[in-house]
């Protein structure tokens, strides 16, 4: 009986020593896992914020599309919109022509092709 009790305590001591030694790597692993969990929580929060932003943009685009459908439901409104776009295109075209004209002044021979003599001949 004494031998059994003695062996029990030796086994208990060995198990306790093993458990203490095995807890040291587990504590490092626990810190690593906790750090990864914190990172994932931050990423999750960022993704939720981005999702909310995209949902807001989608609802805004949907409202804008509905407004355009309502506006262009009649032929008269559609013609007004087309004329407005044409006017804007003309205005932009005139601005581009003015910029090009301003850039060309004083540059070279204005597109006339000339033949120059080679110095090697």
Secondary structure, DSSP 8 states (H G I E B T S, - for coil): -HHHHHHHHHHHHHHHHHHHHHHHHHHHHHHHHHHHHHHHHHHHHHHHHHHHHHHHHHHHHHHHHHHHHHHTTSHHHHHHHHHHHHHHHHHHHHHHHHHHHHHHTTSTTTT-------TT-
